[in-house]
Structures are given as C-alpha cells and as structure tokens.
C-alpha cells in the first residue's frame, strides 16, 4: 500500500506496515554518515599504530569532510541525471567501496584515499535521503519525519564510540569498516526495492566546479603545510590555502552557478555573518574530535571505548542544549546567538587545557561545555542566516549552512594536522610533549573562535 493510499489513521503515524520500512531506510542512510565520524575518531589511534601515518592524522577527517562537501554539491545534479533511485543506490555503492578501501588499506595514504571515497558516498547519501522524504511519505508527515530522523544523530552519539571502541579494543579496527560495508549493501538493496523508479535528465542542473576545485585545493594546501620539512614552505602553503578560500568566495560571488549564496562573503549581511560564525566555530572545535581520542588514551591510559565516550560529550552537550532551547521564539534568538558563541569560546579554551593536562572528568566536562555552546546557538544562527538571504537565494542559504560547517570541519582538521606535525606529534603522542605542547596545539585555533564571537555579536543584533 503506497503512502498516498494509506488509511486515515495510518497516514498520521510513522510506524505502520507501509511506512515503517521506508522510515528504517531513511534512518539507515542518515546513520551511515552520522556514526562514521565518531566511530573513526575512536579507532584512529589504533589505525595509526597499525599502519603508521600520525603525520596525516588530520586528513582522516579532512578527506572525509571534503568528499562530503563535493558530493553534497553534486547530489542534486546526480539525482537529475540518474533519477533518485539510481543516484541514491550509486551513492551507497560508492560509500561501500570507500569503506572497503579503508578496511583493506596497507598504508595510511591508501586509508586516506578510502576516507575521501567514503565522504563522497556518505555526503550524497545524506543529501539524497532528505530528498527521498518527499517521495516516500505524505506531505502531512514531512515535519514529523524530519524531526524523527534527527534523533539518529543523537543515537550515533551513543552508539558510535561504542562500535569504534569495541573494534579497537578487540584489535580489529578494520572490522568497523567491514561492518559499514555490510550496512551500505543492505541500504543499496533496500533503495532499489523501495524507491520508485524514475528517469533522469542529464541536461538539467549545473555543478559549481570552479568553487569546488578551489575549495579542494585550499584544504589540500593547508593539510600539506603539516607534512613538509621547511617551516617557510609550511607557512607559504598555509597562506596559499587561505588565499584559495578567498578566491573560492570571490568566484562564487561572480558566477550564476553558486556553491554558497552570493552574500556569503558580505559581512554586512546576516547571511554572511551567520555563515562566517558557523565556519569559524567549527574550524576552531574540530581539532578536539581529531586528536582528542589519541591524547586521552595516551595521557590517561584509557581504553578506546572510554576515550570515544569522552569525546562524544561534545555531541551530547550539543544535542541536550539544542533540545532545551528548541522552542525559543524568534524575537529572543539573538541572545542565544551571542550566548552560544561565547560558550563555544569558553569551552574551547577549557578543552585546550583539559585535553592534555586535565583529568578525564575535567576533559569530559570541558567537551560537554563546548558542545553546549553549539547547541545553544546553531539553530538560531542558521535561522538568521537563511532569513537574511534574498527570497530567491533562501533555498541555497539553507544548503549553505551545513556546507559551511563541513568546510570549517575540513579546514580545521587539515589545520590541526599541520599544527600537530609542526609541534612534534608526527610520530605519535608523547606524554611529556603532550603536557608541554598539547595546549598550544588546541589553543592555536582560538582566534577563529574569537572571530566567531565577533560575527555572532553583530548577527545577534
């Protein structure tokens, strides 16, 4: 029985014979992305001990997020060209191939390539899953479906570290990726069985290739700054990465086929301020997800499972506060924009000290505070950034919110890897070096958190 032919009582419920399998399909697609980062962050110290590559640590996240950005920008074109069913199934297959590449990787460079392919698949899967909601459910249920699938991200906060920790503790980190290969195979089969067949139209849609190329180049230059021997060359590469970001924004403002709204670089607009706040705060915070598990395991002789849960406090703090402030009226959201940005800054400073020098409890509390800052303001920043865009760009502004966050994550992960290598962590986390240089590694990105506060302060007016 189709969604449109469900009985009146069934059509107002998500869980019935017709809709439950479709809802499970969406949850599985979102789960593949939601759990990936926390699972991988938990097992990364085990990966590096097995196949080396501490000097490329940040790329495990940066490559994945860069792939997600590219795929997210191309998913609409892919859906138009192939049709929703084939595009979603193809994306799931790409994700499975990336997971298999990571699982089979004999060296860290191959592992990073697998992570890039994973990101390409996962970014497209998530984008297309949200598109599929309109094809699988009656319109009256769309708001409830969007709210329900959001709980998958909260579930990943709890289950992600558990999965990663169990596989790492068993000395079989590759098994975590094989598990996701199996889940992706189930997802592809379910997509082919449940999504309606549709024809594509390759002539429709344009991908913003110049902006994506400049973005990938900029992130690559920032990451490369950490693996070159010459400090002068490292500085030059980092500057080149920053210029690449600026060039991407300049090109984006001058082309009709944009990755971000035209006002993304206009700091006199609410859209520009909002996207800057999201980018800057994410860039400042992502280093704790990348290097937190390794520092916690080394400094406290903690198990991968425990380290994963300590880092998971960031997501837990975010989710908890987001639920608490979810019904704040629009006329009061400016206060939470400012308050959240200030809490992010305070949480980042506390976490920069606690991660290398604090107790486990102090570290978890600092991480929870950092996440709480995002939970307090992220939705309201997004609301103002989207509302501040011209009417014909509000849909693009909606997509630009997660895209800006992904760009910040990829940039911050690459930058954290570069900074870690410059500070002497290219061959692992030495306890004495962690005590002396660890705070500088994490605090190096505090100026970006300050920039986020300044932008949020203006946005909150």
C-alpha positions in Angstrom: 0.0 0.0 0.0 1.5 3.3 -1.0 1.9 6.3 1.2 -0.8 8.2 -0.6 -3.2 5.3 -0.2 -2.7 4.7 3.5 -5.8 4.8 5.7 -6.5 8.0 7.6 -5.3 6.5 10.9 -2.2 5.1 9.3 -1.3 8.3 7.5 -0.7 10.2 10.7 1.7 7.6 12.1 5.2 6.8 11.0 5.2 3.2 12.3 2.8 1.1 10.2 3.2 -1.7 7.8 3.6 0.6 4.8 5.7 3.4 6.3 7.9 1.6 8.8 10.3 0.0 6.2 10.6 3.4 4.5 11.4 5.2 7.7 14.0 2.5 8.6 15.6 3.0 5.1 16.0 6.8 5.8 17.4 6.1 9.3 20.0 3.7 7.9 21.1 6.2 5.3 21.5 9.0 7.8 23.2 6.6 10.3 25.9 5.8 7.8 27.0 9.4 7.9 26.1 10.2 11.5 28.1 7.4 13.1 31.1 7.5 10.7 33.0 10.4 12.3 32.7 9.2 15.9 33.5 5.6 15.0 36.5 6.7 13.0 37.7 9.1 15.7 37.6 6.4 18.3 39.7 3.9 16.2 42.2 6.4 14.7 44.9 5.8 17.3 44.7 2.1 16.6 44.8 2.7 12.9 47.9 4.9 13.2 49.7 2.3 15.5 49.0 -0.4 12.9 49.8 1.2 9.6 51.5 4.4 10.7 50.6 7.8 9.5 50.4 10.1 12.6 51.7 12.9 10.3 48.5 12.5 8.3 46.1 12.2 11.2 44.1 15.3 10.4 43.4 14.0 6.9 41.3 11.1 8.2 38.6 13.7 8.9 39.6 16.4 6.4 39.4 13.9 3.4 36.1 12.6 4.5 34.5 16.0 5.0 36.0 17.3 1.7 34.4 14.4 -0.1 31.1 15.1 1.7 31.2 18.8 0.5 31.9 17.8 -3.1 29.2 15.1 -3.0 26.6 17.4 -1.3 27.1 20.0 -4.0 26.8 17.4 -6.8 24.0 15.3 -5.4 21.2 17.4 -6.9 22.8 17.1 -10.4 23.3 13.4 -9.8 19.7 13.0 -8.9 18.6 14.9 -12.0 20.9 12.9 -14.3 20.3 9.4 -13.0 16.9 9.6 -11.2 16.5 9.5 -7.4 16.6 5.7 -7.0 19.7 5.0 -9.1 21.5 8.1 -7.8 20.9 7.0 -4.1 21.9 3.4 -4.8 25.0 4.5 -6.7 26.0 6.8 -3.8 25.5 3.9 -1.3 27.7 1.7 -3.5 30.5 4.4 -3.6 30.3 4.6 0.2 30.7 0.8 0.5 33.7 0.9 -1.8 35.3 3.6 0.3 34.7 1.6 3.5 36.3 -1.5 1.8 39.3 0.6 0.7 39.8 1.8 4.3 39.4 -1.7 5.7 42.0 -3.2 3.2 44.4 -0.2 3.4 48.0 -1.4 3.7 49.3 2.1 4.4 47.9 5.3 5.7 47.9 7.1 2.3 45.6 4.4 0.9 43.5 4.7 4.1 43.1 8.4 3.4 42.0 7.8 -0.1 39.4 5.4 1.2 38.2 8.1 3.6 37.8 10.5 0.6 35.7 8.0 -1.3 33.6 7.3 1.9 33.0 11.0 2.2 31.9 11.2 -1.5 29.4 8.4 -0.9 28.1 9.5 2.5 27.6 13.1 1.6 25.5 12.2 -1.4 23.6 9.5 0.6 22.5 12.0 3.3 21.5 14.7 0.8 19.5 12.3 -1.3 17.9 10.7 1.8 16.4 14.1 2.6 15.2 14.4 -1.0 13.6 11.0 -0.7 11.4 12.0 2.2 9.1 13.8 -0.3 8.9 10.6 -2.4 8.3 8.2 0.4 5.9 10.0 2.8 2.7 12.0 2.6 3.3 15.7 2.8 1.5 16.0 6.1 4.1 13.7 7.7 7.2 15.6 6.4 7.8 17.7 9.5 7.5 14.7 11.8 9.8 12.7 9.6 12.4 15.4 9.6 12.2 15.6 13.4 12.3 11.8 13.8 15.4 11.3 11.6 17.2 14.0 13.6 17.2 11.5 16.5 19.5 9.3 14.5 22.3 11.8 15.1 21.7 11.6 18.8 21.8 7.8 18.7 25.1 8.0 16.8 26.5 10.0 19.7 25.9 7.0 22.0 26.5 4.1 19.6 29.3 5.5 17.5 32.0 5.4 20.3 30.7 2.0 21.4 31.2 0.4 18.0 34.6 2.0 17.5 35.8 1.2 21.0 34.7 -2.4 20.8 36.5 -3.0 17.5 39.6 -1.1 18.7 39.7 -3.0 22.0 39.5 -6.3 20.1 42.5 -5.2 17.9 40.3 -5.4 14.8 39.8 -1.8 13.7 39.3 -2.9 10.1 36.2 -4.7 11.3 34.4 -1.4 11.9 34.7 -0.6 8.2 33.6 -4.0 7.1 30.5 -3.6 9.3 29.7 -0.4 7.4 30.3 -2.2 4.1 27.6 -4.6 5.1 25.2 -1.9 6.2 25.8 0.0 3.0 25.0 -3.2 1.0 21.7 -3.5 2.9 21.0 0.2 2.2 21.6 -0.2 -1.6 19.3 -3.3 -1.8 16.6 -1.5 0.2 16.8 1.6 -2.0 16.3 -0.5 -5.2 13.4 -2.2 -3.6 11.6 0.8 -2.0 12.3 3.9 -4.0 10.1 4.4 -7.1 11.8 4.1 -10.5 12.3 7.4 -12.2 14.1 8.7 -15.2 16.9 11.2 -15.1 17.6 14.2 -17.2 21.3 14.9 -17.6 20.7 18.2 -19.3 19.4 19.8 -16.1 21.4 21.4 -13.3 25.0 22.7 -13.1 27.7 21.7 -10.6 29.8 24.7 -9.3 33.1 23.1 -10.5 35.4 26.2 -10.1 34.4 26.8 -6.5 34.7 23.1 -5.6 38.1 22.9 -7.3 39.4 26.0 -5.4 37.9 24.6 -2.1 39.7 21.2 -2.5 42.9 23.0 -3.5 42.7 25.2 -0.4 42.1 22.4 2.0 44.9 20.4 0.4 47.4 23.2 0.8 46.5 23.7 4.4 46.9 19.9 5.1 50.2 19.8 3.1 51.6 22.5 5.4 52.0 19.9 8.1 53.9 17.3 6.1 56.7 19.4 4.6 60.1 19.8 6.3 60.7 23.5 5.7 58.9 25.9 8.1 59.0 28.6 5.4 57.3 26.3 2.9 54.7 25.3 5.5 53.8 29.0 6.1 53.6 29.5 2.4 51.3 26.6 1.9 49.1 27.7 4.8 48.9 31.2 3.3 48.1 29.7 -0.1 45.3 27.7 1.5 43.8 30.9 3.0 44.1 32.7 -0.4 42.4 29.7 -2.0 39.4 30.1 0.3 39.2 33.8 -0.5 39.4 33.0 -4.2 36.6 30.5 -3.9 34.4 33.2 -2.3 35.3 35.7 -5.0 34.5 33.3 -7.8 31.3 32.2 -6.0 30.0 35.8 -5.9 30.6 36.3 -9.7 29.0 33.2 -11.2 25.3 32.2 -11.6 26.1 28.6 -10.6 27.0 29.1 -6.9 28.1 26.8 -4.1 27.1 29.4 -1.5 24.8 32.4 -1.6 26.2 35.5 -3.3 26.2 37.3 0.1 28.3 34.6 1.8 31.3 36.9 1.7 29.3 40.1 2.7 29.9 40.7 6.4 27.3 43.5 6.4 24.6 40.9 5.8 23.0 38.4 8.2 23.8 35.6 5.8 27.5 36.4 5.6 27.8 36.8 9.3 25.9 33.6 10.0 28.0 31.5 7.6 31.2 33.0 9.0 30.1 32.2 12.6 29.4 28.6 11.6 32.6 28.2 9.7 34.9 29.8 12.3 33.5 28.0 15.3 33.6 24.6 13.5 37.2 25.2 12.4 38.1 26.1 16.0 36.5 23.0 17.5 37.1 20.1 15.1 40.7 19.5 16.4 39.3 18.1 19.6 37.4 15.4 17.7 40.5 14.6 15.6 43.2 14.5 18.3 41.1 14.1 21.5 40.9 10.3 21.5 44.7 9.9 21.0 45.5 12.4 23.8 43.0 10.8 26.1 44.3 7.3 25.5 47.9 8.4 26.0 47.5 10.7 28.9 45.1 8.6 30.9 45.9 5.1 29.6 42.2 5.0 28.7 40.6 2.3 26.5 39.5 3.4 23.0 35.9 2.9 24.2 36.3 5.3 27.1 38.2 7.8 25.0 35.4 7.7 22.4 32.7 8.5 25.0 34.7 11.4 26.5 35.0 12.9 23.0 31.3 12.1 22.5 30.5 14.5 25.3 30.8 17.3 22.6 27.9 15.8 20.6 26.0 15.0 23.8 26.2 18.6 25.0 25.1 19.9 21.6 22.1 17.6 21.4 21.0 18.3 25.0 21.1 22.1 24.7 19.5 22.1 21.2 16.5 20.2 22.7 16.3 22.6 25.7 16.2 25.8 23.5 14.3 24.3 20.6 11.1 26.4 21.2 12.7 29.8 21.9 10.7 32.4 19.9 12.4 34.3 17.0 12.4 37.6 18.9 14.8 36.1 21.5 17.1 34.2 19.4 19.7 37.0 19.1 20.6 36.4 22.8 21.2 32.7 22.2 23.3 33.5 19.1 25.6 35.6 21.3 25.5 33.4 24.4 26.2 30.2 22.4 29.3 31.7 20.6 30.7 32.9 24.0 30.1 29.4 25.5 31.9 27.9 22.4 34.9 30.2 23.1 35.0 29.3 26.8 34.6 25.6 26.0 37.4 25.7 23.5 39.7 27.4 26.0 38.8 25.0 28.8 39.2 22.0 26.4 42.6 23.2 25.2 43.9 22.9 28.7 41.9 19.9 29.9 42.7 17.6 26.9 46.4 17.4 27.5 46.5 18.3 31.2 43.1 17.7 32.9 41.5 14.7 34.4 39.1 12.6 32.5 36.1 14.2 34.2 37.5 17.7 33.6 38.0 16.9 29.9 34.5 15.4 29.6 33.0 18.5 31.2 35.0 20.9 29.0 33.9 19.0 25.9 30.3 19.0 27.0 30.5 22.7 27.5 32.0 23.2 24.1 29.1 21.1 22.6 26.6 23.0 24.7 27.7 26.2 23.0 26.9 24.9 19.6 23.5 23.5 20.8 22.6 26.9 22.3 23.1 28.9 19.1 23.4 26.8 16.0 19.8 26.6 15.0 19.3 30.3 15.6 22.4 31.2 13.6 21.0 29.1 10.8 17.6 30.7 11.1 19.0 34.3 10.8 21.4 33.3 8.0 18.6 31.8 5.9 16.1 34.6 6.7 18.7 37.2 5.8 19.2 35.9 2.2 17.1 37.3 -0.7 14.0 35.3 -1.4 15.5 33.7 -4.5 18.5 32.5 -2.5 16.9 31.2 0.7 16.9 27.6 -0.6 20.6 28.0 -1.4 21.2 29.6 2.0 19.6 26.6 3.7 22.1 24.3 1.9 24.9 26.6 2.7 24.5 26.2 6.5 25.7 22.5 6.6 28.1 23.2 3.7 29.8 26.0 5.7 30.1 23.6 8.7 31.6 20.9 6.5 34.1 23.4 5.0 35.0 24.6 8.5 35.5 21.0 9.7 37.7 20.1 6.7 39.8 23.2 7.1 40.1 22.8 10.8 41.0 19.1 10.6 43.7 19.8 8.0 45.0 22.7 10.0 45.1 20.7 13.2 47.1 18.0 11.5 49.5 20.7 10.2 49.9 22.2 13.6 50.4 18.8 15.3 53.2 18.0 13.0 54.9 21.3 13.5 54.7 20.8 17.3 56.4 17.3 17.1 53.4 14.9 17.1 54.1 13.5 13.7 55.1 10.1 15.1 52.6 9.8 17.9 51.5 11.4 21.2 54.4 11.5 23.6 53.1 12.1 27.2 55.8 14.7 28.1 55.4 16.5 24.8 51.6 16.4 25.2 51.9 18.1 28.6 54.1 20.9 27.2 52.9 21.4 23.7 49.3 20.0 23.8 47.6 23.2 25.0 49.2 25.1 22.1 48.0 22.6 19.6 44.4 23.0 20.6 44.6 26.7 21.5 46.1 27.7 18.2 42.6 27.9 16.7 41.2 30.1 19.4 41.5 33.2 17.2 38.9 31.6 14.9 36.6 31.1 17.9 37.1 34.8 18.7 36.2 35.7 15.1 33.1 33.6 15.5 32.1 35.5 18.7 32.6 38.9 16.9 30.5 37.8 14.0 27.8 36.3 16.2 27.7 39.5 18.3 26.8 41.5 15.2 24.4 38.8 13.9 22.6 38.9 17.3 21.5 42.5 16.9 
